[in-house]
Every structure is written in structure tokens, then in C-alpha cells.
Amino acid sequence: MRKRYPGNFKAKVAVAAIKSEDTIAELSSKFEIHRALIMRWKMVMGDVATIPLFCGAGSPKTALLTPNPQP
């Protein structure tokens, strides 16, 4: 069975990767997870963080909840 990680742990790792304080290899050792997971979570965190900037919907909350926002 695969190990499952809680959302707050994923977010903590992704933020650390985005801040680029350490290399991916160093983060992998620090958090004891594979570097591919760090890269995946970093990409997902980046995608979620940019949705309100490019969607054209009212508030960020509305933008995240609206599947296909209308301009």
C-alpha cells in the first residue's frame, strides 16, 4: 500500500521548494520523500496560486470555486 501524505505536509514541502532555500535533493533528504513528489507538489501549488491572477473572475475565492469563470 502506498504511503499517503496529509495536505498540510504537502503544502509545507511545496512552499519550501518554491522558496528555493534548499535544493530539491536537500529537501528530499530533509522530508524523507522522493524528489518527484516534491516537484509534483511544487507544480500543483504553483498552479493553484496563479488561478486568481489569470481567470478574470471577481474575488480569488470565487475564482477557485468557479469551474469555468466567465469574463
PyMOL Python script that loads the backbone (N, CA, C, O; Angstrom):
from pymol import cmd

cmd.read_pdbstr("""\
ATOM      1  N   MET A   1       0.840  -1.170   0.000  1.00  0.00           N
ATOM      2  CA  MET A   1       0.000   0.000   0.000  1.00  0.00           C
ATOM      3  C   MET A   1       0.894   1.246   0.000  1.00  0.00           C
ATOM      4  O   MET A   1       1.892   1.312   0.718  1.00  0.00           O
ATOM      5  N   ARG A   2       0.518   2.215  -0.811  1.00  0.00           N
ATOM      6  CA  ARG A   2       1.289   3.446  -0.896  1.00  0.00           C
ATOM      7  C   ARG A   2       1.082   4.309   0.338  1.00  0.00           C
ATOM      8  O   ARG A   2       0.024   4.290   0.966  1.00  0.00           O
ATOM      9  N   LYS A   3       2.114   5.058   0.666  1.00  0.00           N
ATOM     10  CA  LYS A   3       2.008   5.988   1.788  1.00  0.00           C
ATOM     11  C   LYS A   3       1.261   7.230   1.319  1.00  0.00           C
ATOM     12  O   LYS A   3       1.509   7.745   0.229  1.00  0.00           O
ATOM     13  N   ARG A   4       0.354   7.697   2.150  1.00  0.00           N
ATOM     14  CA  ARG A   4      -0.421   8.901   1.836  1.00  0.00           C
ATOM     15  C   ARG A   4       0.048  10.026   2.746  1.00  0.00           C
ATOM     16  O   ARG A   4       0.306   9.813   3.931  1.00  0.00           O
ATOM     17  N   TYR A   5       0.155  11.214   2.188  1.00  0.00           N
ATOM     18  CA  TYR A   5       0.619  12.372   2.949  1.00  0.00           C
ATOM     19  C   TYR A   5      -0.524  13.358   3.118  1.00  0.00           C
ATOM     20  O   TYR A   5      -1.290  13.586   2.182  1.00  0.00           O
ATOM     21  N   PRO A   6      -0.648  13.950   4.314  1.00  0.00           N
ATOM     22  CA  PRO A   6      -1.715  14.936   4.545  1.00  0.00           C
ATOM     23  C   PRO A   6      -1.445  16.221   3.752  1.00  0.00           C
ATOM     24  O   PRO A   6      -0.302  16.528   3.416  1.00  0.00           O
ATOM     25  N   GLY A   7      -2.503  16.954   3.465  1.00  0.00           N
ATOM     26  CA  GLY A   7      -2.408  18.172   2.684  1.00  0.00           C
ATOM     27  C   GLY A   7      -1.498  19.221   3.288  1.00  0.00           C
ATOM     28  O   GLY A   7      -0.786  19.916   2.563  1.00  0.00           O
ATOM     29  N   ASN A   8      -1.511  19.347   4.618  1.00  0.00           N
ATOM     30  CA  ASN A   8      -0.655  20.361   5.238  1.00  0.00           C
ATOM     31  C   ASN A   8       0.824  20.029   5.078  1.00  0.00           C
ATOM     32  O   ASN A   8       1.649  20.937   4.977  1.00  0.00           O
ATOM     33  N   PHE A   9       1.176  18.740   5.053  1.00  0.00           N
ATOM     34  CA  PHE A   9       2.559  18.334   4.821  1.00  0.00           C
ATOM     35  C   PHE A   9       2.958  18.645   3.378  1.00  0.00           C
ATOM     36  O   PHE A   9       4.051  19.150   3.123  1.00  0.00           O
ATOM     37  N   LYS A  10       2.061  18.337   2.437  1.00  0.00           N
ATOM     38  CA  LYS A  10       2.337  18.634   1.028  1.00  0.00           C
ATOM     39  C   LYS A  10       2.549  20.122   0.822  1.00  0.00           C
ATOM     40  O   LYS A  10       3.458  20.532   0.101  1.00  0.00           O
ATOM     41  N   ALA A  11       1.709  20.933   1.457  1.00  0.00           N
ATOM     42  CA  ALA A  11       1.832  22.380   1.314  1.00  0.00           C
ATOM     43  C   ALA A  11       3.146  22.881   1.909  1.00  0.00           C
ATOM     44  O   ALA A  11       3.798  23.750   1.329  1.00  0.00           O
ATOM     45  N   LYS A  12       3.535  22.341   3.053  1.00  0.00           N
ATOM     46  CA  LYS A  12       4.781  22.747   3.700  1.00  0.00           C
ATOM     47  C   LYS A  12       5.979  22.436   2.802  1.00  0.00           C
ATOM     48  O   LYS A  12       6.886  23.256   2.663  1.00  0.00           O
ATOM     49  N   VAL A  13       5.978  21.255   2.198  1.00  0.00           N
ATOM     50  CA  VAL A  13       7.066  20.856   1.309  1.00  0.00           C
ATOM     51  C   VAL A  13       7.069  21.727   0.052  1.00  0.00           C
ATOM     52  O   VAL A  13       8.125  22.179  -0.391  1.00  0.00           O
ATOM     53  N   ALA A  14       5.888  21.961  -0.518  1.00  0.00           N
ATOM     54  CA  ALA A  14       5.794  22.769  -1.732  1.00  0.00           C
ATOM     55  C   ALA A  14       6.268  24.200  -1.495  1.00  0.00           C
ATOM     56  O   ALA A  14       6.974  24.764  -2.330  1.00  0.00           O
ATOM     57  N   VAL A  15       5.887  24.783  -0.374  1.00  0.00           N
ATOM     58  CA  VAL A  15       6.317  26.152  -0.056  1.00  0.00           C
ATOM     59  C   VAL A  15       7.835  26.191   0.122  1.00  0.00           C
ATOM     60  O   VAL A  15       8.488  27.128  -0.338  1.00  0.00           O
ATOM     61  N   ALA A  16       8.389  25.196   0.775  1.00  0.00           N
ATOM     62  CA  ALA A  16       9.843  25.142   0.938  1.00  0.00           C
ATOM     63  C   ALA A  16      10.535  25.037  -0.420  1.00  0.00           C
ATOM     64  O   ALA A  16      11.587  25.641  -0.627  1.00  0.00           O
ATOM     65  N   ALA A  17       9.955  24.279  -1.340  1.00  0.00           N
ATOM     66  CA  ALA A  17      10.537  24.140  -2.675  1.00  0.00           C
ATOM     67  C   ALA A  17      10.406  25.430  -3.472  1.00  0.00           C
ATOM     68  O   ALA A  17      11.319  25.794  -4.213  1.00  0.00           O
ATOM     69  N   ILE A  18       9.286  26.124  -3.330  1.00  0.00           N
ATOM     70  CA  ILE A  18       9.074  27.375  -4.051  1.00  0.00           C
ATOM     71  C   ILE A  18      10.019  28.461  -3.537  1.00  0.00           C
ATOM     72  O   ILE A  18      10.547  29.248  -4.322  1.00  0.00           O
ATOM     73  N   LYS A  19      10.229  28.502  -2.235  1.00  0.00           N
ATOM     74  CA  LYS A  19      11.144  29.490  -1.663  1.00  0.00           C
ATOM     75  C   LYS A  19      12.578  29.255  -2.125  1.00  0.00           C
ATOM     76  O   LYS A  19      13.392  30.178  -2.105  1.00  0.00           O
ATOM     77  N   SER A  20      12.890  28.046  -2.535  1.00  0.00           N
ATOM     78  CA  SER A  20      14.215  27.671  -3.050  1.00  0.00           C
ATOM     79  C   SER A  20      15.333  27.917  -2.041  1.00  0.00           C
ATOM     80  O   SER A  20      16.441  28.296  -2.422  1.00  0.00           O
ATOM     81  N   GLU A  21      15.052  27.708  -0.776  1.00  0.00           N
ATOM     82  CA  GLU A  21      16.095  27.842   0.233  1.00  0.00           C
ATOM     83  C   GLU A  21      17.096  26.693   0.128  1.00  0.00           C
ATOM     84  O   GLU A  21      18.287  26.878   0.379  1.00  0.00           O
ATOM     85  N   ASP A  22      16.617  25.517  -0.239  1.00  0.00           N
ATOM     86  CA  ASP A  22      17.445  24.325  -0.384  1.00  0.00           C
ATOM     87  C   ASP A  22      17.211  23.739  -1.772  1.00  0.00           C
ATOM     88  O   ASP A  22      16.234  24.077  -2.440  1.00  0.00           O
ATOM     89  N   THR A  23      18.107  22.865  -2.195  1.00  0.00           N
ATOM     90  CA  THR A  23      17.905  22.167  -3.458  1.00  0.00           C
ATOM     91  C   THR A  23      16.834  21.094  -3.271  1.00  0.00           C
ATOM     92  O   THR A  23      16.476  20.744  -2.147  1.00  0.00           O
ATOM     93  N   ILE A  24      16.336  20.583  -4.383  1.00  0.00           N
ATOM     94  CA  ILE A  24      15.339  19.512  -4.321  1.00  0.00           C
ATOM     95  C   ILE A  24      15.932  18.288  -3.624  1.00  0.00           C
ATOM     96  O   ILE A  24      15.246  17.624  -2.848  1.00  0.00           O
ATOM     97  N   ALA A  25      17.190  17.992  -3.894  1.00  0.00           N
ATOM     98  CA  ALA A  25      17.848  16.846  -3.247  1.00  0.00           C
ATOM     99  C   ALA A  25      17.935  17.047  -1.738  1.00  0.00           C
ATOM    100  O   ALA A  25      17.715  16.107  -0.974  1.00  0.00           O
ATOM    101  N   GLU A  26      18.251  18.257  -1.307  1.00  0.00           N
ATOM    102  CA  GLU A  26      18.318  18.538   0.136  1.00  0.00           C
ATOM    103  C   GLU A  26      16.939  18.435   0.775  1.00  0.00           C
ATOM    104  O   GLU A  26      16.796  17.893   1.871  1.00  0.00           O
ATOM    105  N   LEU A  27      15.918  18.960   0.085  1.00  0.00           N
ATOM    106  CA  LEU A  27      14.552  18.851   0.617  1.00  0.00           C
ATOM    107  C   LEU A  27      14.105  17.395   0.677  1.00  0.00           C
ATOM    108  O   LEU A  27      13.425  16.984   1.617  1.00  0.00           O
ATOM    109  N   SER A  28      14.492  16.620  -0.329  1.00  0.00           N
ATOM    110  CA  SER A  28      14.143  15.208  -0.361  1.00  0.00           C
ATOM    111  C   SER A  28      14.711  14.480   0.856  1.00  0.00           C
ATOM    112  O   SER A  28      14.028  13.665   1.476  1.00  0.00           O
ATOM    113  N   SER A  29      15.943  14.775   1.184  1.00  0.00           N
ATOM    114  CA  SER A  29      16.561  14.168   2.371  1.00  0.00           C
ATOM    115  C   SER A  29      15.926  14.680   3.655  1.00  0.00           C
ATOM    116  O   SER A  29      15.672  13.915   4.585  1.00  0.00           O
ATOM    117  N   LYS A  30      15.677  15.975   3.692  1.00  0.00           N
ATOM    118  CA  LYS A  30      15.112  16.597   4.901  1.00  0.00           C
ATOM    119  C   LYS A  30      13.732  16.035   5.233  1.00  0.00           C
ATOM    120  O   LYS A  30      13.455  15.707   6.387  1.00  0.00           O
ATOM    121  N   PHE A  31      12.858  15.922   4.212  1.00  0.00           N
ATOM    122  CA  PHE A  31      11.489  15.462   4.446  1.00  0.00           C
ATOM    123  C   PHE A  31      11.321  13.956   4.243  1.00  0.00           C
ATOM    124  O   PHE A  31      10.243  13.413   4.486  1.00  0.00           O
ATOM    125  N   GLU A  32      12.378  13.283   3.802  1.00  0.00           N
ATOM    126  CA  GLU A  32      12.388  11.832   3.580  1.00  0.00           C
ATOM    127  C   GLU A  32      11.319  11.385   2.584  1.00  0.00           C
ATOM    128  O   GLU A  32      10.573  10.437   2.832  1.00  0.00           O
ATOM    129  N   ILE A  33      11.262  12.092   1.449  1.00  0.00           N
ATOM    130  CA  ILE A  33      10.360  11.725   0.366  1.00  0.00           C
ATOM    131  C   ILE A  33      11.122  11.809  -0.950  1.00  0.00           C
ATOM    132  O   ILE A  33      12.183  12.428  -1.021  1.00  0.00           O
ATOM    133  N   HIS A  34      10.581  11.188  -1.989  1.00  0.00           N
ATOM    134  CA  HIS A  34      11.225  11.190  -3.298  1.00  0.00           C
ATOM    135  C   HIS A  34      11.140  12.573  -3.930  1.00  0.00           C
ATOM    136  O   HIS A  34      10.165  13.299  -3.738  1.00  0.00           O
ATOM    137  N   ARG A  35      12.175  12.924  -4.687  1.00  0.00           N
ATOM    138  CA  ARG A  35      12.222  14.259  -5.308  1.00  0.00           C
ATOM    139  C   ARG A  35      11.101  14.482  -6.310  1.00  0.00           C
ATOM    140  O   ARG A  35      10.695  15.622  -6.537  1.00  0.00           O
ATOM    141  N   ALA A  36      10.594  13.411  -6.915  1.00  0.00           N
ATOM    142  CA  ALA A  36       9.484  13.548  -7.866  1.00  0.00           C
ATOM    143  C   ALA A  36       8.225  14.073  -7.176  1.00  0.00           C
ATOM    144  O   ALA A  36       7.471  14.850  -7.762  1.00  0.00           O
ATOM    145  N   LEU A  37       7.998  13.647  -5.930  1.00  0.00           N
ATOM    146  CA  LEU A  37       6.844  14.151  -5.177  1.00  0.00           C
ATOM    147  C   LEU A  37       6.995  15.641  -4.906  1.00  0.00           C
ATOM    148  O   LEU A  37       6.026  16.395  -5.004  1.00  0.00           O
ATOM    149  N   ILE A  38       8.197  16.062  -4.570  1.00  0.00           N
ATOM    150  CA  ILE A  38       8.430  17.481  -4.294  1.00  0.00           C
ATOM    151  C   ILE A  38       8.148  18.307  -5.543  1.00  0.00           C
ATOM    152  O   ILE A  38       7.486  19.342  -5.468  1.00  0.00           O
ATOM    153  N   MET A  39       8.639  17.861  -6.675  1.00  0.00           N
ATOM    154  CA  MET A  39       8.423  18.591  -7.926  1.00  0.00           C
ATOM    155  C   MET A  39       6.937  18.625  -8.286  1.00  0.00           C
ATOM    156  O   MET A  39       6.436  19.656  -8.735  1.00  0.00           O
ATOM    157  N   ARG A  40       6.233  17.512  -8.095  1.00  0.00           N
ATOM    158  CA  ARG A  40       4.799  17.457  -8.406  1.00  0.00           C
ATOM    159  C   ARG A  40       4.007  18.401  -7.508  1.00  0.00           C
ATOM    160  O   ARG A  40       3.159  19.154  -7.987  1.00  0.00           O
ATOM    161  N   TRP A  41       4.285  18.361  -6.202  1.00  0.00           N
ATOM    162  CA  TRP A  41       3.557  19.215  -5.261  1.00  0.00           C
ATOM    163  C   TRP A  41       3.888  20.684  -5.494  1.00  0.00           C
ATOM    164  O   TRP A  41       3.023  21.547  -5.335  1.00  0.00           O
ATOM    165  N   LYS A  42       5.126  20.974  -5.867  1.00  0.00           N
ATOM    166  CA  LYS A  42       5.524  22.350  -6.177  1.00  0.00           C
ATOM    167  C   LYS A  42       4.749  22.863  -7.391  1.00  0.00           C
ATOM    168  O   LYS A  42       4.281  24.001  -7.397  1.00  0.00           O
ATOM    169  N   MET A  43       4.617  22.021  -8.416  1.00  0.00           N
ATOM    170  CA  MET A  43       3.887  22.407  -9.619  1.00  0.00           C
ATOM    171  C   MET A  43       2.407  22.624  -9.309  1.00  0.00           C
ATOM    172  O   MET A  43       1.812  23.591  -9.785  1.00  0.00           O
ATOM    173  N   VAL A  44       1.815  21.747  -8.528  1.00  0.00           N
ATOM    174  CA  VAL A  44       0.401  21.883  -8.168  1.00  0.00           C
ATOM    175  C   VAL A  44       0.189  23.150  -7.340  1.00  0.00           C
ATOM    176  O   VAL A  44      -0.780  23.877  -7.561  1.00  0.00           O
ATOM    177  N   MET A  45       1.077  23.417  -6.397  1.00  0.00           N
ATOM    178  CA  MET A  45       0.959  24.617  -5.572  1.00  0.00           C
ATOM    179  C   MET A  45       1.074  25.867  -6.436  1.00  0.00           C
ATOM    180  O   MET A  45       0.345  26.834  -6.219  1.00  0.00           O
ATOM    181  N   GLY A  46       1.958  25.860  -7.389  1.00  0.00           N
ATOM    182  CA  GLY A  46       2.106  26.989  -8.294  1.00  0.00           C
ATOM    183  C   GLY A  46       0.873  27.198  -9.147  1.00  0.00           C
ATOM    184  O   GLY A  46       0.469  28.337  -9.379  1.00  0.00           O
ATOM    185  N   ASP A  47       0.261  26.109  -9.623  1.00  0.00           N
ATOM    186  CA  ASP A  47      -0.959  26.200 -10.429  1.00  0.00           C
ATOM    187  C   ASP A  47      -2.105  26.777  -9.617  1.00  0.00           C
ATOM    188  O   ASP A  47      -2.841  27.630 -10.113  1.00  0.00           O
ATOM    189  N   VAL A  48      -2.268  26.336  -8.399  1.00  0.00           N
ATOM    190  CA  VAL A  48      -3.356  26.807  -7.546  1.00  0.00           C
ATOM    191  C   VAL A  48      -3.141  28.271  -7.180  1.00  0.00           C
ATOM    192  O   VAL A  48      -4.099  29.043  -7.121  1.00  0.00           O
ATOM    193  N   ALA A  49      -1.909  28.652  -6.939  1.00  0.00           N
ATOM    194  CA  ALA A  49      -1.610  30.024  -6.535  1.00  0.00           C
ATOM    195  C   ALA A  49      -1.837  31.028  -7.657  1.00  0.00           C
ATOM    196  O   ALA A  49      -2.098  32.198  -7.377  1.00  0.00           O
ATOM    197  N   THR A  50      -1.747  30.611  -8.918  1.00  0.00           N
ATOM    198  CA  THR A  50      -1.890  31.553 -10.028  1.00  0.00           C
ATOM    199  C   THR A  50      -3.296  31.613 -10.598  1.00  0.00           C
ATOM    200  O   THR A  50      -3.560  32.474 -11.437  1.00  0.00           O
ATOM    201  N   ILE A  51      -4.190  30.764 -10.197  1.00  0.00           N
ATOM    202  CA  ILE A  51      -5.560  30.771 -10.737  1.00  0.00           C
ATOM    203  C   ILE A  51      -6.236  32.126 -10.574  1.00  0.00           C
ATOM    204  O   ILE A  51      -6.788  32.632 -11.550  1.00  0.00           O
ATOM    205  N   PRO A  52      -6.223  32.743  -9.391  1.00  0.00           N
ATOM    206  CA  PRO A  52      -6.922  34.029  -9.252  1.00  0.00           C
ATOM    207  C   PRO A  52      -6.317  35.135 -10.110  1.00  0.00           C
ATOM    208  O   PRO A  52      -7.018  36.086 -10.456  1.00  0.00           O
ATOM    209  N   LEU A  53      -5.043  35.041 -10.461  1.00  0.00           N
ATOM    210  CA  LEU A  53      -4.400  36.093 -11.227  1.00  0.00           C
ATOM    211  C   LEU A  53      -4.818  36.100 -12.698  1.00  0.00           C
ATOM    212  O   LEU A  53      -4.807  37.156 -13.330  1.00  0.00           O
ATOM    213  N   PHE A  54      -5.183  34.956 -13.247  1.00  0.00           N
ATOM    214  CA  PHE A  54      -5.415  34.856 -14.678  1.00  0.00           C
ATOM    215  C   PHE A  54      -6.837  34.511 -15.090  1.00  0.00           C
ATOM    216  O   PHE A  54      -7.122  34.449 -16.286  1.00  0.00           O
ATOM    217  N   CYS A  55      -7.730  34.287 -14.151  1.00  0.00           N
ATOM    218  CA  CYS A  55      -9.050  33.802 -14.530  1.00  0.00           C
ATOM    219  C   CYS A  55     -10.027  34.920 -14.868  1.00  0.00           C
ATOM    220  O   CYS A  55     -10.986  34.680 -15.603  1.00  0.00           O
ATOM    221  N   GLY A  56      -9.824  36.117 -14.368  1.00  0.00           N
ATOM    222  CA  GLY A  56     -10.704  37.226 -14.681  1.00  0.00           C
ATOM    223  C   GLY A  56     -11.987  37.259 -13.868  1.00  0.00           C
ATOM    224  O   GLY A  56     -12.805  38.155 -14.078  1.00  0.00           O
ATOM    225  N   ALA A  57     -12.200  36.334 -12.958  1.00  0.00           N
ATOM    226  CA  ALA A  57     -13.392  36.343 -12.109  1.00  0.00           C
ATOM    227  C   ALA A  57     -13.157  37.290 -10.940  1.00  0.00           C
ATOM    228  O   ALA A  57     -12.019  37.665 -10.659  1.00  0.00           O
ATOM    229  N   GLY A  58     -14.216  37.672 -10.271  1.00  0.00           N
ATOM    230  CA  GLY A  58     -14.159  38.646  -9.175  1.00  0.00           C
ATOM    231  C   GLY A  58     -13.108  38.395  -8.130  1.00  0.00           C
ATOM    232  O   GLY A  58     -11.955  38.789  -8.305  1.00  0.00           O
ATOM    233  N   SER A  59     -13.471  37.758  -7.065  1.00  0.00           N
ATOM    234  CA  SER A  59     -12.542  37.549  -5.960  1.00  0.00           C
ATOM    235  C   SER A  59     -11.786  36.243  -6.150  1.00  0.00           C
ATOM    236  O   SER A  59     -12.229  35.371  -6.897  1.00  0.00           O
ATOM    237  N   PRO A  60     -10.633  36.101  -5.470  1.00  0.00           N
ATOM    238  CA  PRO A  60      -9.904  34.834  -5.556  1.00  0.00           C
ATOM    239  C   PRO A  60     -10.747  33.645  -5.102  1.00  0.00           C
ATOM    240  O   PRO A  60     -10.647  32.561  -5.677  1.00  0.00           O
ATOM    241  N   LYS A  61     -11.577  33.841  -4.075  1.00  0.00           N
ATOM    242  CA  LYS A  61     -12.420  32.749  -3.590  1.00  0.00           C
ATOM    243  C   LYS A  61     -13.390  32.320  -4.687  1.00  0.00           C
ATOM    244  O   LYS A  61     -13.570  31.125  -4.921  1.00  0.00           O
ATOM    245  N   THR A  62     -14.008  33.274  -5.353  1.00  0.00           N
ATOM    246  CA  THR A  62     -14.923  32.959  -6.448  1.00  0.00           C
ATOM    247  C   THR A  62     -14.181  32.262  -7.566  1.00  0.00           C
ATOM    248  O   THR A  62     -14.699  31.322  -8.169  1.00  0.00           O
ATOM    249  N   ALA A  63     -12.974  32.715  -7.847  1.00  0.00           N
ATOM    250  CA  ALA A  63     -12.196  32.135  -8.931  1.00  0.00           C
ATOM    251  C   ALA A  63     -11.871  30.672  -8.671  1.00  0.00           C
ATOM    252  O   ALA A  63     -11.890  29.855  -9.592  1.00  0.00           O
ATOM    253  N   LEU A  64     -11.575  30.341  -7.427  1.00  0.00           N
ATOM    254  CA  LEU A  64     -11.240  28.959  -7.109  1.00  0.00           C
ATOM    255  C   LEU A  64     -12.457  28.061  -7.101  1.00  0.00           C
ATOM    256  O   LEU A  64     -12.336  26.857  -7.328  1.00  0.00           O
ATOM    257  N   LEU A  65     -13.629  28.618  -6.844  1.00  0.00           N
ATOM    258  CA  LEU A  65     -14.831  27.800  -6.770  1.00  0.00           C
ATOM    259  C   LEU A  65     -15.564  27.701  -8.099  1.00  0.00           C
ATOM    260  O   LEU A  65     -16.393  26.808  -8.269  1.00  0.00           O
ATOM    261  N   THR A  66     -15.286  28.586  -9.039  1.00  0.00           N
ATOM    262  CA  THR A  66     -15.980  28.601 -10.308  1.00  0.00           C
ATOM    263  C   THR A  66     -15.243  27.733 -11.307  1.00  0.00           C
ATOM    264  O   THR A  66     -14.089  28.024 -11.621  1.00  0.00           O
ATOM    265  N   PRO A  67     -15.871  26.657 -11.831  1.00  0.00           N
ATOM    266  CA  PRO A  67     -15.174  25.755 -12.738  1.00  0.00           C
ATOM    267  C   PRO A  67     -14.781  26.433 -14.053  1.00  0.00           C
ATOM    268  O   PRO A  67     -13.658  26.243 -14.518  1.00  0.00           O
ATOM    269  N   ASN A  68     -15.663  27.208 -14.658  1.00  0.00           N
ATOM    270  CA  ASN A  68     -15.383  27.900 -15.909  1.00  0.00           C
ATOM    271  C   ASN A  68     -15.825  29.349 -15.770  1.00  0.00           C
ATOM    272  O   ASN A  68     -16.932  29.696 -16.181  1.00  0.00           O
ATOM    273  N   PRO A  69     -14.978  30.203 -15.195  1.00  0.00           N
ATOM    274  CA  PRO A  69     -15.387  31.582 -14.977  1.00  0.00           C
ATOM    275  C   PRO A  69     -15.632  32.317 -16.286  1.00  0.00           C
ATOM    276  O   PRO A  69     -14.910  32.117 -17.263  1.00  0.00           O
ATOM    277  N   GLN A  70     -16.648  33.166 -16.302  1.00  0.00           N
ATOM    278  CA  GLN A  70     -16.966  33.969 -17.464  1.00  0.00           C
ATOM    279  C   GLN A  70     -16.368  35.354 -17.300  1.00  0.00           C
ATOM    280  O   GLN A  70     -16.519  35.950 -16.233  1.00  0.00           O
ATOM    281  N   PRO A  71     -15.689  35.899 -18.321  1.00  0.00           N
ATOM    282  CA  PRO A  71     -15.074  37.228 -18.189  1.00  0.00           C
ATOM    283  C   PRO A  71     -16.111  38.334 -18.143  1.00  0.00           C
ATOM    284  O   PRO A  71     -15.757  39.508 -18.034  1.00  0.00           O
TER     285      PRO A  71
END
""", "prot")
cmd.dss("prot")
cmd.show_as("cartoon", "prot")
cmd.util.cbc("prot")
cmd.orient("prot")
